[in-house]
Amino acid sequence: MWTLDYDESRFTKRKGDYLVGKVSALEDPFLYPRTQEYKRRLSGMMRPLSNEDFFRIPKTTGYHGSRKYDGEFMVV
């Protein structure tokens, strides 16, 4: 597992361990593009469903349903 090097003083701490800051505070310049690509791949796998369709999803592993909130995917 890799470690994330960053200047904590350049981030604002939110609830729990959640930090908010600018990408320039990261030590690894390649981390941001990798994060953006991950977000694109993950969001590409999501599908919108109506309430009726949501309850037709088989109760099995491999699926996760959640309500969409504004600001989601702002940070993954």
Secondary structure, DSSP 8 states (H G I E B T S, - for coil): -----B-GGGEEE-STT-EEE-GGGBS-TTHHHHHHHHHHHHHHT-----HHHHTTS-SSTT-------TTTTS--
